[in-house]
């Protein structure tokens, strides 16, 4: 949200409360500013998460920001916003702390909320990370179903970089379950998708996966 998108209305609400005697303007100001704070918390938290992925240095502010955003969105009745924030809380536990078990309830709640408002982007993220938890727990069939569902959702909404990333996850799962030929087909498909949308980071993941999977022997 650009500064002018909220400072003008916030100023008008202040004037209405301060000089116009409109007490209801105070509650409306709270809602407006809570929405701004929630968006800012989400944006800062996601920046910190990418920094963690780049340097693997944990920053505890990330969790605080996502939890604050979830609280604010819940207060505002913004179901989609709360679902997204809860996903990122789960991602903190699973990815940053390596604690998938603690992350799972957040992913499950995120998915349920997102589904209730047809937020397919958040659904695709939540079910993808539920699949990672399944894979880590050895529930390979369920992991495959959930990775596939995530890819399907991303195709539906045209989220091409995410689709490519989902295909990479399916490739790793195929390799881990003794099907290297399927794994390589998934990587070929992922490469085509990544190239079509300029997802250079995902292309790097694909090359890493080819090296990893190529070193594995069929079992």
SVG drawing of the C-alpha trace seen along z (x, -y; Angstrom):
<svg xmlns="http://www.w3.org/2000/svg" viewBox="-20 -21 46 72">
<polyline fill="none" stroke="black" stroke-width="0.4" points="0.0,0.0 1.4,-3.4 1.7,-6.1 -1.0,-8.2 -3.4,-5.3 -3.8,-5.5 -2.4,-8.8 -5.2,-10.8 -8.0,-8.7 -6.2,-8.5 -5.9,-12.3 -9.6,-12.7 -10.6,-10.3 -8.4,-12.2 -10.0,-15.5 -13.5,-14.0 -12.8,-12.7 -10.7,-15.6 -12.8,-18.5 -16.0,-17.0 -16.8,-15.1 -17.3,-11.8 -16.3,-9.2 -16.9,-6.4 -14.0,-7.7 -11.6,-6.4 -12.7,-2.8 -12.5,-3.3 -9.0,-4.7 -8.0,-1.6 -9.3,0.7 -7.5,-1.4 -4.2,-1.5 -4.4,2.2 -4.7,3.1 -1.7,1.0 0.3,2.5 -0.7,6.1 0.5,5.5 3.8,4.0 4.4,6.8 3.8,9.4 6.1,7.6 8.9,7.3 8.5,10.9 8.8,12.2 11.9,10.1 13.5,11.7 12.5,15.1 14.2,14.7 17.3,13.4 17.3,16.6 17.1,18.7 20.1,16.8 22.4,16.8 20.8,19.3 21.0,16.8 17.9,16.9 16.2,13.7 13.6,14.1 11.7,10.9 10.4,13.0 8.1,15.0 7.0,12.0 6.0,10.1 4.0,13.0 2.2,13.7 1.4,10.0 0.0,10.0 -2.2,13.0 -3.5,11.3 -4.4,8.1 -6.0,9.9 -8.1,12.0 -9.2,8.9 -10.2,7.3 -12.1,10.4 -9.8,10.6 -9.9,14.4 -7.5,14.5 -5.0,12.3 -5.1,14.5 -4.7,17.6 -1.6,16.2 -0.1,15.0 -0.7,18.4 1.0,20.1 4.1,18.0 4.1,18.8 4.1,22.4 6.9,21.8 9.0,20.3 8.7,23.4 9.2,25.9 11.8,24.1 13.7,21.9 13.5,24.1 13.3,27.4 10.3,28.4 7.7,29.6 5.5,31.1 4.9,27.7 4.3,26.1 1.6,28.6 -1.3,27.1 -0.6,23.7 -0.6,25.1 -3.8,27.0 -5.6,23.9 -4.2,21.8 -5.5,24.2 -8.9,24.4 -9.3,20.7 -8.0,20.1 -10.3,22.7 -13.3,21.1 -12.7,17.9 -11.3,19.6 -7.8,18.1 -6.1,20.6 -2.7,19.0 -2.5,19.5 -4.1,22.9 -1.3,23.9 1.4,22.8 -0.2,24.4 -0.9,27.8 2.7,27.8 4.2,27.5 1.8,30.1 3.3,32.3 6.8,31.6 5.8,32.6 4.3,35.8 7.4,36.6 9.6,36.1 7.3,38.4 7.5,41.1 3.9,40.6 5.0,40.6 1.6,41.3 -0.1,38.5 2.9,36.2 2.6,36.9 -1.2,36.2 -0.6,32.9 2.3,31.8 0.2,32.6 -2.7,30.6 -0.5,27.6 0.8,27.7 -2.8,28.0 -3.8,24.9 -0.9,22.9 -1.7,23.8 -5.2,22.7 -4.2,19.3 -1.3,18.9 1.4,18.9 4.1,20.2 7.2,19.9 5.3,21.7 4.2,24.4 7.8,25.0 8.9,25.1 6.1,27.7 7.3,29.8 10.8,29.8 9.4,31.0 7.6,33.8 10.9,34.7 12.7,35.1 9.9,37.2 10.0,39.5 13.7,39.9 13.4,40.6 10.8,43.3 12.9,45.1 11.6,43.6 14.4,41.6 12.9,41.7 9.8,39.9 11.9,37.5 13.8,36.5 10.6,36.0 9.3,33.8 12.5,31.7 12.2,31.4 8.7,30.1 9.8,27.8 12.6,26.4 10.2,25.6 7.8,23.8 10.6,21.9 12.1,20.7 8.7,19.6 8.3,17.2 11.9,16.2 12.1,17.9 15.9,17.9 16.1,18.9 13.9,21.9 16.1,22.8 19.0,23.0 17.0,25.3 16.4,27.5 20.1,27.8 20.8,28.7 18.1,31.3 19.5,32.8 22.9,33.1 21.4,34.7 19.0,37.0 21.6,38.0 23.9,39.2 21.2,41.5 20.9,45.1 17.6,46.8 16.4,48.9"/>
</svg>
